[in-house]
Amino acid sequence: MVRLQTLSRGLRFMLTHPITTLQWAALCFADETRQAAAEISDRPEWFERVARHRMLFEQFLERYRLEPRTPVRLMNTAPQPQSVRSFELYALGTLCRCLNARKVVEIGTYKGRTAYNLAANITDGGRVYTLNYVGPGAKQDFVVGEMYRGTSLEPLIETIVADSLHFDFSPWYGTVDLMFIDGNHSLAYVQKDSESAFRCVRPGGIIAWHDVDSTHPETTAAALNVCEREGTAAWLIDDTQLLLAVRPMATV
């Protein structure tokens, strides 16, 4: 009887305090993700955590019946520190071609090489939106988006100065073909960016995360945990730092 009364009170509280309940649930999820990140902070544990998520890129395309409609176009693939590698650029360009992508969103512009390559592979009339945020007083020895500035593809790219943790993504809900997360790698940001991506990407569209490797346990844990919570399979592409997830088609 006491247990029933306690349960009843708890349900009444949740119904009368929905915002507080949601905030509490978010904190619980963050704590679980933080614990998961701590558990895979050692290299062997990380490899064990991602083992069942590994897949060749060709297998990923075959699994989801994806086939590029036109040849992939690559722009400026020379090796660059702290940047997406050439095969990763090829994979992202291939996904654009397979999806016939018209709207692509990137979080984390940096010098803009990825946005440049994404813009080279979107369909006619498409657009790439790239968000970048640099905190007050931060030092940087580059120009945000310098790779595509002044090029023929710059008109296809919209550079947005915004903090993804607080940015309003709602106008894009359900309309994005491909969303690439490569911004702040802290737990709070990756978790929020991942949640935003699942809202923005249309059914059948793709979410891609970068820097999913043993040196970024929080990125790994947050991305995988959000995918698991959404009931979506996530695949770490072999020989890359790319994690890919296809948003499931809506069911009736």
PARONU-218278 format. One line per 3 residues: their letters; for each residue x, y, z of C-alpha. Coordinates in Angstrom, 3 decimals, decimal comma. Layout:
BEGIN
A> X/Y/Z ~ ...;
This chain:
BEGIN
MVR> 0,000/0,000/0,000 ~ 2,806/2,373/0,915 ~ 4,540/1,619/-2,383;
LQT> 1,366/2,388/-4,346 ~ 0,965/5,705/-2,522 ~ 4,584/6,603/-3,234;
LSR> 4,187/5,715/-6,923 ~ 0,967/7,726/-7,124 ~ 2,635/10,781/-5,609;
GLR> 5,537/10,436/-8,006 ~ 3,240/10,291/-11,014 ~ 1,297/13,314/-9,800;
FML> 4,529/15,260/-9,399 ~ 5,673/14,397/-12,939 ~ 2,330/15,436/-14,404;
THP> 2,201/18,723/-12,516 ~ 5,925/19,565/-12,969 ~ 6,760/18,469/-16,548;
ITT> 9,706/20,856/-17,023 ~ 11,386/19,807/-13,787 ~ 10,866/16,162/-14,717;
LQW> 12,439/16,644/-18,149 ~ 15,424/18,476/-16,665 ~ 15,913/15,660/-14,169;
AAL> 15,761/13,062/-16,970 ~ 18,340/15,014/-18,994 ~ 20,689/15,125/-16,021;
CFA> 20,313/11,367/-15,510 ~ 21,148/10,746/-19,167 ~ 24,187/13,041/-18,941;
DET> 25,389/11,201/-15,851 ~ 25,024/7,847/-17,610 ~ 26,924/9,147/-20,625;
RQA> 29,665/10,608/-18,424 ~ 30,029/7,264/-16,685 ~ 30,183/5,493/-20,051;
AAE> 32,913/7,891/-21,197 ~ 34,911/7,219/-18,034 ~ 34,610/3,479/-18,566;
ISD> 36,100/3,680/-22,077 ~ 38,753/6,279/-21,304 ~ 41,386/3,515/-21,456;
RPE> 42,286/2,382/-24,974 ~ 41,380/-1,347/-24,572 ~ 37,970/-0,481/-23,148;
WFE> 37,316/1,902/-26,043 ~ 38,062/-0,792/-28,630 ~ 35,803/-3,210/-26,781;
RVA> 32,997/-0,633/-26,675 ~ 33,073/0,045/-30,430 ~ 33,839/-3,497/-31,628;
RHR> 30,257/-4,346/-32,590 ~ 29,836/-1,000/-34,372 ~ 32,699/-1,436/-36,862;
MLF> 31,947/-1,650/-40,562 ~ 33,630/-1,088/-43,916 ~ 32,271/1,897/-45,832;
EQF> 31,342/-0,332/-48,764 ~ 29,348/-2,560/-46,398 ~ 27,564/0,476/-44,975;
LER> 26,502/1,580/-48,457 ~ 25,347/-1,934/-49,314 ~ 23,470/-2,377/-46,049;
YRL> 21,384/0,746/-46,627 ~ 21,179/0,343/-50,412 ~ 23,003/3,589/-51,034;
EPR> 24,589/4,248/-54,397 ~ 26,112/7,534/-55,604 ~ 24,163/8,882/-58,550;
TPV> 27,091/10,870/-59,913 ~ 30,882/10,770/-59,405 ~ 32,195/12,278/-56,182;
RLM> 34,068/15,559/-56,519 ~ 36,944/16,209/-54,102 ~ 38,409/19,635/-53,325;
NTA> 41,787/20,315/-51,692 ~ 42,570/16,909/-50,209 ~ 46,171/17,618/-49,148;
PQP> 46,808/16,346/-45,570 ~ 46,079/18,971/-42,923 ~ 46,532/18,768/-39,146;
QSV> 43,343/18,649/-37,059 ~ 41,215/18,164/-40,149 ~ 39,112/15,530/-41,858;
RSF> 41,226/13,106/-43,871 ~ 40,919/12,591/-47,620 ~ 39,067/9,251/-47,423;
ELY> 36,671/10,759/-44,887 ~ 36,011/13,617/-47,317 ~ 35,364/11,018/-50,003;
ALG> 32,925/9,176/-47,721 ~ 31,023/12,365/-46,880 ~ 30,920/13,377/-50,533;
TLC> 29,645/9,915/-51,438 ~ 26,856/10,213/-48,871 ~ 25,829/13,545/-50,390;
RCL> 25,673/11,946/-53,826 ~ 23,769/8,896/-52,552 ~ 21,197/11,043/-50,768;
NAR> 20,932/13,543/-53,610 ~ 21,475/15,958/-50,737 ~ 19,864/19,344/-50,972;
KVV> 20,307/20,544/-47,399 ~ 23,456/19,742/-45,420 ~ 24,324/21,038/-41,951;
EIG> 27,806/21,011/-40,437 ~ 28,685/21,839/-36,823 ~ 32,305/22,973/-36,588;
TYK> 33,532/24,917/-39,628 ~ 37,233/25,371/-38,759 ~ 39,025/26,314/-42,012;
GRT> 36,077/25,117/-44,070 ~ 37,592/22,262/-46,063 ~ 34,787/19,850/-45,172;
AYN> 32,092/22,399/-46,008 ~ 33,920/23,060/-49,279 ~ 33,777/19,361/-50,186;
LAA> 30,189/18,986/-49,051 ~ 29,187/21,916/-51,259 ~ 30,964/20,270/-54,196;
NIT> 28,702/17,227/-53,882 ~ 25,233/18,553/-53,115 ~ 22,528/18,550/-55,753;
DGG> 21,680/21,576/-57,891 ~ 19,939/24,201/-55,799 ~ 21,322/22,672/-52,596;
RVY> 22,967/24,504/-49,731 ~ 25,437/23,806/-46,939 ~ 24,941/25,490/-43,563;
TLN> 28,028/25,466/-41,373 ~ 28,065/26,614/-37,752 ~ 31,171/27,818/-35,993;
YVG> 31,695/29,349/-32,567 ~ 34,831/30,755/-31,005 ~ 34,594/31,775/-27,357;
PGA> 35,467/35,308/-26,249 ~ 39,208/35,851/-25,991 ~ 40,077/32,633/-27,829;
KQD> 43,169/32,836/-30,025 ~ 43,122/31,424/-33,542 ~ 45,660/31,566/-36,335;
FVV> 43,221/30,950/-39,177 ~ 40,167/32,469/-40,814 ~ 36,949/30,526/-40,331;
GEM> 35,948/29,090/-43,695 ~ 39,100/30,300/-45,447 ~ 39,178/27,229/-47,710;
YRG> 35,966/28,106/-49,546 ~ 36,044/31,886/-49,324 ~ 36,477/33,460/-52,737;
TSL> 35,790/30,191/-54,581 ~ 32,993/29,393/-56,998 ~ 31,333/27,265/-54,297;
EPL> 31,152/29,966/-51,639 ~ 27,624/31,058/-52,725 ~ 26,419/27,531/-51,849;
IET> 27,703/27,773/-48,266 ~ 26,131/29,809/-45,476 ~ 28,493/30,471/-42,581;
IVA> 26,702/30,898/-39,260 ~ 28,477/32,226/-36,182 ~ 26,637/30,455/-33,383;
DSL> 27,112/28,271/-30,333 ~ 25,466/24,938/-31,187 ~ 24,703/24,339/-27,513;
HFD> 22,215/27,235/-27,581 ~ 21,395/27,533/-31,288 ~ 17,760/27,209/-32,373;
FSP> 17,695/24,330/-34,864 ~ 13,892/24,107/-34,943 ~ 13,459/25,690/-38,428;
WYG> 15,432/22,734/-39,829 ~ 13,569/19,943/-38,038 ~ 12,915/17,002/-40,352;
TVD> 14,424/18,702/-43,427 ~ 18,169/17,969/-43,394 ~ 19,609/15,259/-45,639;
LMF> 23,045/15,012/-44,011 ~ 24,279/16,473/-40,723 ~ 27,965/16,393/-39,819;
IDG> 28,991/16,881/-36,178 ~ 32,576/18,023/-35,733 ~ 32,411/20,898/-33,263;
NHS> 33,152/21,071/-29,555 ~ 34,065/17,543/-28,409 ~ 33,029/17,886/-24,771;
LAY> 30,318/15,617/-23,410 ~ 27,649/18,316/-23,120 ~ 28,167/19,572/-26,675;
VQK> 28,306/16,185/-28,403 ~ 25,201/15,056/-26,552 ~ 23,267/18,221/-27,428;
DSE> 24,523/18,270/-31,035 ~ 23,523/14,620/-31,428 ~ 20,044/15,267/-30,056;
SAF> 19,673/18,265/-32,394 ~ 20,783/16,132/-35,331 ~ 18,114/13,500/-34,700;
RCV> 15,516/16,260/-34,774 ~ 16,895/17,924/-37,895 ~ 17,674/14,965/-40,138;
RPG> 14,770/13,635/-42,170 ~ 13,840/9,943/-42,076 ~ 16,302/8,148/-44,313;
GII> 18,848/10,937/-43,909 ~ 22,260/10,440/-42,318 ~ 24,039/11,778/-39,241;
AWH> 27,845/11,673/-39,216 ~ 30,175/12,310/-36,279 ~ 33,907/12,968/-36,548;
DVD> 36,722/12,255/-34,066 ~ 35,086/9,089/-32,779 ~ 38,336/7,464/-31,670;
STH> 40,155/6,318/-28,553 ~ 41,433/9,842/-27,840 ~ 37,865/11,190/-27,632;
PET> 35,978/8,921/-25,199 ~ 33,329/11,555/-24,474 ~ 32,566/11,988/-28,178;
TAA> 32,308/8,224/-28,548 ~ 30,114/7,700/-25,490 ~ 27,754/10,599/-26,192;
ALN> 27,228/9,721/-29,857 ~ 26,674/6,013/-29,218 ~ 24,410/6,598/-26,221;
VCE> 22,162/9,021/-28,112 ~ 21,930/6,546/-31,012 ~ 20,999/3,763/-28,610;
REG> 18,401/5,948/-26,945 ~ 16,931/6,736/-30,377 ~ 16,928/3,045/-31,281;
TAA> 19,232/3,675/-34,234 ~ 22,189/1,557/-35,311 ~ 25,523/3,406/-35,428;
WLI> 28,506/2,307/-37,496 ~ 32,138/3,259/-37,013 ~ 33,664/3,171/-40,479;
DDT> 36,940/1,236/-40,633 ~ 40,137/3,289/-41,092 ~ 38,277/6,507/-40,293;
QLL> 37,064/8,503/-37,323 ~ 33,569/8,649/-38,805 ~ 30,513/7,286/-37,008;
LAV> 27,434/7,070/-39,235 ~ 23,760/6,576/-38,437 ~ 20,776/6,485/-40,782;
RPM> 17,670/7,962/-39,233 ~ 14,953/5,287/-39,461 ~ 12,051/5,790/-41,819;
ATV> 8,852/6,815/-40,089 ~ 6,511/3,938/-39,283 ~ 2,740/4,101/-39,404;
